[in-house]
Amino acid sequence: MIRLEDVTLFVRAAALGSFSSAAREAAILPGQVSAAVNRLERDLNKRLFARSTRSLRLTAEGEAWLPYAQEMLSIVQAGAERLQGNDDELQGELKIAVPSDIGRNILLPVITDFCASHPKISLRLYLSDQVSDVFRDPVDIAIRYGVLENSSYVALPLAEDNRRVLAASPDYLAKYGRPQQLEDLLHHHCLLYMLNGHAYDKWSFPDNGVRRQLMVNSRLMSDDADLARRWAVAGMGIVYKSWIDVSADVLAGQLEILLPEQPGEPAPLNLICPHRRQFSPAIRELHSQLRAHLTGITALLRSHPAFLPAVNSQS
């Protein structure tokens, strides 16, 4: 019979890529993790890990079984949470991965208020521009920009109409001038950040059904997209970011929209999860509050004066 604790150790060893790391996390010996995996492999009659002295990786069978193991643990956790309190009281632990800029500056107040309103909710919040693998990483849900390409994810939209915009500070524009066309960006200071370990230096723009791409350069780059926005506010260059990220700075006059007639790359925001059963009442309520907050921000994308000429010309 499969033991739940063995499944837990298998999932953590797969996420961490190491029996030793999983053992340290669980405060047990590495040999106990190895023994747990051996029992699972015997019960399933399949080899789950390919082991060597230097590496540990899932086999094809291990990859196939991992989401079922994760779902098994989530169902047990959900059942335990259901028995611990009133049916109408939100509770349990939420582990959420969020991009750095929107997480820190836009969503954190909403998430904090949500936790304050539901004292039986505990939170583990991970802010990073590294794309979380919700099948492997120790998170329940992730909030992500971009069009989802993996149909195995279950997604709830948060801001489907959001897109990227070009912006710079009044001080920068006074010093270096305002670009009049996309090609002018090649002669400006463009502020870059890294996405999942790679520099986001290929700026894409939709143009009459064709994807137009510019390779831009900068002397300033960070692995935290929040810094690119802060550099833009400080007058260090032009940033190409989600409207949600820069909207407060635009409304405060700290940044100005550039080339508003040029549509930016779509940047829909979604809340994703590996399996529909993991959309607990707490996650659904949090999604509802986040979506309501973001809807007000994205509505400004079409009503802001900088975009009105472009909007009117397209209507």
N, C-alpha and C positions, 0 to 999 in steps of 0.2 A: 504494500500500500504506500502511495506517495505521501511523504511527510511535508507539511506546510513549511516547516523551518528549512527543509532542504530546498524547496522552491524559492524561498526568500534568499538564501545564500547563492543559489544559481543566478537569480536575477541581478543581485548586486555584483557578483563576480563578472557577469557579462558586461555590466555598465562600467565597472572600474578596470576591466581587462587584467585582473590579477586576483589570484586566490589570497595572496598575502594582504592586499588592500582590503578585500572583503572581510578577511579575518580581523584586521585592525578595527574596522568600522563596527564589527559585531562584538569586539572584545573577546575573541576566541583564538585558538591556535590555527595556523594555516592548514594543518593536517585535518582538522575538523571540517573545514570547507571542502577540502579534497574528498574526504569520506562522504560528505553530503552529496556532492556531484556524482561520485561513484554509485551511490545508492540510487540516485535518479536515473542514471544511465542503465543500471541493472533493471529498474522497474519499467523503464520505457523501452528497453532493448534497443537503444540507439546511443551512439556516441555524440555527446553534446558539445564537447570542446576538443580542439586539436591542441595538444600540449607539447611544448619543448622546453629546454632549459632556459630559453631566452624569451619565449613569447607564449601567449595564451589567446586563442581566438575561437570563436564559435564555428562549429561545422555547419554545413547546409541544414542538417537536421536541427541543430541548436538554434540557428536563425529562425527556422520555421516554427519552433516550439516556444520561443521567447515571448511573443505577444500573448500566447495563451497562458503562459506562466504569470505574466504581468496582470492579465485580466483576472486570473484566479485569485491573486492577492488583493486586487482592488475590490472584488466581490466580497471577500471575507471581511475586509476593512469596512466596506459600506454596511454590511450586516451588523458588525459590532457597533458601529456608530448609531445605527437605527435603534439598537436596544439600550443605549446609554442615556436616553433622555426623551423628552416629549417629541412626538412625531412632527410637530410643527415648529420645532426649534432647530435652527441651523447649527451644526457642530461638525467637528472633525478637523483634520489637518489638510491644508491646501499648500501644494508645492507648485509655484508658478515661475516660469522663465519669461522675462520681458526684455525687449531691447532697451539699451541704457538710457537714451535721451527721453523717449516717451514714458518710460517707466519711472524715471526720477522726477521729471518735470510736469507730466500731464496726468499719469494714472495713479501715482503714489497717493495723492490726497483722497481719491475715490476709494482706493483699496484700504487706506487707513480708516476712513469713515465706516467702511463696510465692517472691518474688524471691530471697531468701537461699538457698532450697533449689534454685533453678534459675539458676545464675550466667550462663547464656547468654541469659536473658530480659532485655530492656531495656524500661523502662516510661516512658510519658508519662501522668501522671495529672492530670485536670482536675477540680477541685472547684468546683462552682457550682450554684446553684439555678435557673439558666437551663436550660430544657429543650433538650438537644442534638438537633440534626437529624442523625441518623446517616447520612443520604444526602448531606448537604452538609458537615458539620463534619469536621475531620481526626481522627476517632476511629474505632476498630474496633468498639467496643461501648459501650453506655451502660447504666447501672443506674438504673432509674426506679421511682418509686412510682406507684400508680394502676392502674385497669383500662385495658388497652390498647384503643384505639379504631381504630388503623390496622392493618388486616389484612395490609398489605404487610410489616410487621416480622416477623422471626422472634424468638421469645421463649423463654427458659428460665426457669422460675419459681425464685425464691430464697426467698420467704416469702409464700406465697399466703394464709395465714390472718392476716396482720398487719392491724391497724386502728389508727385514731387514738384517743387517750384524752385526757381533760381532767385537768390536774394543776396543782398549786400547792404552794408551800413551806409548812411548818408555821408559819413566821413570818408569812407573808401571811395565812393562815387565822386565826391568833390575832388579827391586827389588823383584818381586814375580815369575818371570818365565812365559813362554808362554804355555798355555794349548795345549795339544797334541790331545785331544779328548773331546767330549761333556761332559763326566762325570767329567772331570777335573774342569769344571766350578763350581761344587759344593764345591770346596775347594778354590775358589777365591772370591774376593770382587766384587759382582755384583751390579751395580747401578740401582736403581728402580725408577719408577715414577708411577703416578696414572692416570688411564684412566676412566673417568666418575665415579669418586669416589672410584674406586677399584685399589688396587696395581697390577701392571702388573708384577707379580712374577712367572708366568708360561710361560716359554720361549719355544715356539714350533718350530720344525724343520721338514721339509719333509724328509722322509727317505724311498726310494724305494716304494713310493706310500702310506706309512704309516705315520701318524702324530706322531712324537716323542716329548714328553714334559718333561721338567725339571723344578722342583720347586727350585728356587734359593732364596738366602737370602742376605740381605745387612743391614748395619747399617745406610746407607744414602738413603733417599727416599724423593721425592718432588711431589707436585701436578702440577708442571710445568716441562714438559719433556725437555725443554731447559736446565734446571739445571743439569739433568743427563748427558747430553752431555758435559756441561762445567766441571762437576766433572771429567769426563773421561779425558778431555784434561789436567786437573790439576793433573792427576796421581792418582786419588782416587779409580779407579777400572775399571771393564769391563762394557761396555754398549752394549745393543742389540737394535739397532734403525734402522729406515729407512735409506737406502743408501743416499737418497736425503738430509737428515738431517746432516749426517757426512761426506759427500763427500768432502767438502771444507777443513775440518780438515785433512782428509786422504791425499789429494793432497798437503797440506802444510806441511806434515810430523809430524803433532801434534798428529795424531792417526794412528795406524797400524791395518790392517785387520787381524783377527784371524780365524783359521780354514777355509781358503777360499775354500777348497774342499767340505765343508759342506754347501749345499744350505740353505739360510735363508728363513724364512717365507715370502710368498708373501705379499706385502704391496702396492697394486695398489692405486693410488690417483685419486679421481673423484671430479668433481664439480656437486653438486646435487641441485635439486629444486623440490618443490612439484608438479608443473604443467608445461607442456611444454609451455604454453602461457606466463609464466614468463621469458622465455629466450628472453629477449629484445635484440635489436641490441647492446646495451652497454654491456650486459652480454656475448653475443656471441663474441664480439671483445676482451673483457678481457680474455675470455677462450682461444681464439686463441693465444694471447700474452703469457699467462701463460704456455700453452702447448708447445709453441716453446722454451721457456726458459728451461722448465723441460726436454724436449727431449734431449737437449745437456748434461744435468747432468746424466740422466739414461743411455745414450750411453756409458758413462765412466765405467759403472758397468761391462760391458763385455770386455772393452779394457784395464782396469787397470792391471798392471803387477801382482798384488796379485792374480787375478782371472784367469790368462791365463792358468796355468796348469790344473785347474778344468774345464775350458771351453774346452780345447783341449781334455781332457779325455772323455768328454761327446759328442764330435762331431764325 
